[in-house]
Amino acid sequence: MKVDVLSLFPEMFEGVLHSSIMKKAQSTDAVTFKVTNFRDYSTDKHKKVDDYPYGGGAGMVLKPEPLFAAVEAITATTKTTPRVILMCPQGERFTQQKAEELASEEHLVFICGHYEGYDERIRDFLVTDELSLGDFVLTGGEIAAMAVIDSVVRLLPNVLGNAESPILDSFSTGLLEHPQYTRPANFKGMEVPPVLLSGNHGLVDQWREEQSLLRTFDRREDLLETAPLTDHQRKLLKKLKQEKK
């Protein structure tokens, strides 16, 4: 996968893209990163990339010319058409399912804005997707883009050490992940559930399935409306709802 990022603050990405799993992903050629300062594509003699909004109002608006020019330069030599992703509070809320969808692409371009907003022509004629991390506003799109990139790249083949890890992640199954424990079995009187020490993999799998459902019911009941539940999970959920009443 090829990932391009357009940002006015490319230095923000140095640590994130060259550490931990992102560093490993590059070393295995699963992904290549390039971060470009789209100010370099401004034709203004002062390298301005923003201007006052037509009709008045507070703040500054990102001009279309530099971003269009930057994306055109990126795609000039590519064989495939990339997904051009605008990080914006008004966008579609990012989910694990969206991460899985983007992980199947060959080329992603992320646009990280600043200031009050974007010229609407950027939305209408340049980008393919608008994504948001949630119902809050950040200073710019950089932190949001880092989160999305990390979420997508870790799903690429051979990036994580265990191939099952992304499959069992929270949200991948529609539910939150079950509780996890490690050694020691008894820490200051706090004990690991006996079933996990039993060596009976069938019972362990059953416990994990039930705990995943319980945790989702307790913390994110809204997820159960769309989760692909088994018959056993539906029966358990019915019992939980009756107990809650």
WONORLIN-V533777 format. One record per pair of residues at least 6 apart in sequence whose C-alpha atoms are under 8 Angstrom apart, sorted by the first residue. I is the first residue (numbers start at 1). J is the second residue. D is the distance in Angstrom with one decimal. If there is no record, write none. Layout:
i={I;I}
j={J;J}
d={D;D}
This chain:
i={1;1;1;1;1;1;1;2;2;2;2;2;2;3;3;3;3;3;3;3;3;4;4;4;4;4;4;4;4;4;5;5;5;5;5;5;5;5;6;6;6;6;6;6;6;6;6;7;7;7;7;7;7;7;7;8;8;8;8;8;8;9;9;10;10;10;12;13;13;13;16;16;17;17;21;21;21;22;22;22;24;25;25;25;25;26;26;28;28;30;30;30;30;31;38;38;38;39;39;39;39;40;40;41;41;41;41;41;42;42;42;42;43;49;49;49;50;50;50;50;51;51;51;51;52;52;52;53;53;53;58;59;59;60;60;60;61;61;61;61;61;62;62;62;62;62;62;62;63;63;64;64;64;64;67;68;68;71;75;75;80;80;81;82;82;82;82;82;83;83;83;83;83;83;83;84;84;84;84;84;84;84;84;85;85;85;85;85;85;85;85;85;86;86;86;86;86;86;86;86;86;87;87;87;87;87;87;87;87;87;87;88;88;88;88;88;89;89;89;89;89;89;89;90;90;90;91;91;91;91;92;92;92;93;93;93;93;94;94;94;94;94;96;96;96;97;97;99;99;99;99;100;100;102;102;103;103;103;103;110;111;112;112;112;112;113;113;113;114;114;114;115;115;132;133;153;154;154;155;157;166;167;168;169;169;170;170;171;173;173;174;174;174;174;174;175;175;175;175;175;175;176;176;176;176;176;177;177;178;178;178;178;178;178;179;179;179;181;185;185;186;195;195;195;196;210;210;213;213;214;216;216;217;217}
j={30;31;32;105;106;107;108;31;32;33;106;107;108;31;32;33;34;107;108;109;110;33;34;35;36;74;107;108;109;110;33;34;35;36;109;110;111;112;35;36;37;38;70;109;110;111;112;35;36;37;38;111;112;113;142;37;38;39;112;113;114;37;142;35;36;37;142;35;142;146;22;146;23;33;154;159;160;150;153;154;159;31;153;154;159;32;33;158;159;156;157;158;159;153;66;67;70;47;48;49;66;47;66;65;66;67;69;70;48;49;65;66;66;62;63;66;60;61;62;63;60;61;62;63;59;60;61;59;60;61;116;115;116;115;116;117;115;116;117;118;119;113;114;115;116;117;118;119;118;119;118;119;121;122;122;122;126;109;81;82;106;107;107;105;106;107;108;109;105;107;108;109;127;128;129;108;109;110;111;126;127;128;129;108;109;110;111;127;128;129;130;131;110;111;112;123;127;128;129;130;131;110;111;112;113;130;131;132;141;144;145;113;130;131;132;141;131;132;133;134;135;136;137;130;131;132;129;130;131;132;130;131;132;131;132;133;134;131;132;133;134;148;151;171;172;171;172;148;151;152;155;152;155;108;152;152;153;155;156;145;141;140;141;142;145;140;141;142;139;140;141;139;140;144;144;159;160;166;166;163;172;173;177;176;177;176;177;177;227;228;223;224;226;227;228;212;213;216;223;224;227;212;213;215;216;220;212;215;208;209;211;212;213;215;208;211;212;192;191;192;192;203;204;207;204;233;236;233;237;240;223;224;224;237}
d={6.2;4.6;6.5;7.1;4.7;5.7;7.8;5.6;5.0;6.3;6.2;4.7;6.4;7.1;6.1;5.0;6.5;5.8;4.9;5.9;7.7;5.9;4.9;5.8;7.5;8.0;7.8;6.2;4.7;6.2;7.8;6.3;4.6;6.1;5.7;4.7;6.2;7.5;6.0;5.0;5.9;5.8;7.8;7.5;6.1;4.9;6.0;7.2;6.2;5.1;6.1;6.6;5.2;6.9;7.1;5.1;6.3;6.4;7.7;7.8;8.0;6.8;8.0;5.9;6.5;6.1;7.4;7.7;7.8;7.5;7.3;7.2;6.3;7.6;7.0;7.1;7.4;7.0;7.3;7.7;6.9;5.9;7.4;7.8;5.4;5.9;7.9;7.9;7.6;6.8;7.3;7.7;7.1;7.4;6.1;6.3;6.1;6.1;7.2;6.2;6.7;7.3;7.8;7.9;4.8;7.5;6.2;6.1;6.4;6.2;7.0;4.9;7.5;5.8;5.6;6.6;6.0;5.2;4.2;5.1;5.4;5.4;6.6;6.6;7.0;5.0;6.1;7.8;6.4;6.0;7.6;6.5;5.0;5.6;5.2;7.1;6.3;5.6;5.0;5.4;6.1;7.4;7.5;7.2;7.9;6.3;4.8;5.8;7.0;5.8;7.8;6.0;6.8;5.9;7.8;7.6;6.9;8.0;7.3;7.6;7.5;7.4;7.4;7.8;7.2;4.8;5.4;6.6;7.7;6.6;5.0;6.1;7.5;5.8;7.1;6.1;4.7;6.0;7.4;7.3;4.8;5.2;6.3;7.3;5.9;4.8;6.1;5.9;6.1;4.8;5.6;6.9;6.0;4.9;6.7;7.8;6.4;8.0;6.2;4.7;6.2;7.2;6.2;5.8;7.2;5.9;5.1;6.0;5.3;6.8;6.6;7.8;6.3;5.9;5.4;6.8;7.3;4.9;7.4;7.0;6.7;6.8;6.2;7.5;7.6;6.6;7.8;4.4;4.3;4.9;6.0;4.8;5.7;5.9;4.8;5.7;5.9;5.9;5.8;5.5;7.5;7.8;7.7;6.1;6.3;7.9;7.0;7.3;6.2;4.9;8.0;6.7;7.0;7.9;6.5;5.3;6.7;6.4;6.3;6.8;7.4;6.5;4.2;5.4;7.0;5.5;5.3;7.8;6.6;4.6;6.9;7.8;7.5;7.4;6.4;7.6;6.3;7.7;6.3;7.9;7.3;7.4;7.1;7.6;6.1;4.3;4.5;7.6;7.3;7.7;6.7;7.6;7.3;4.6;6.7;6.4;6.6;5.9;6.7;7.3;6.7;5.7;7.4;6.5;5.3;8.0;5.3;7.7;5.5;7.2;5.3;4.2;7.9;7.0;7.6;7.1;7.5;6.6;5.7;5.3;6.5;6.9;6.2;7.6;5.9;7.4;7.7;7.2;7.5;8.0;7.2;7.4;7.3;7.9}
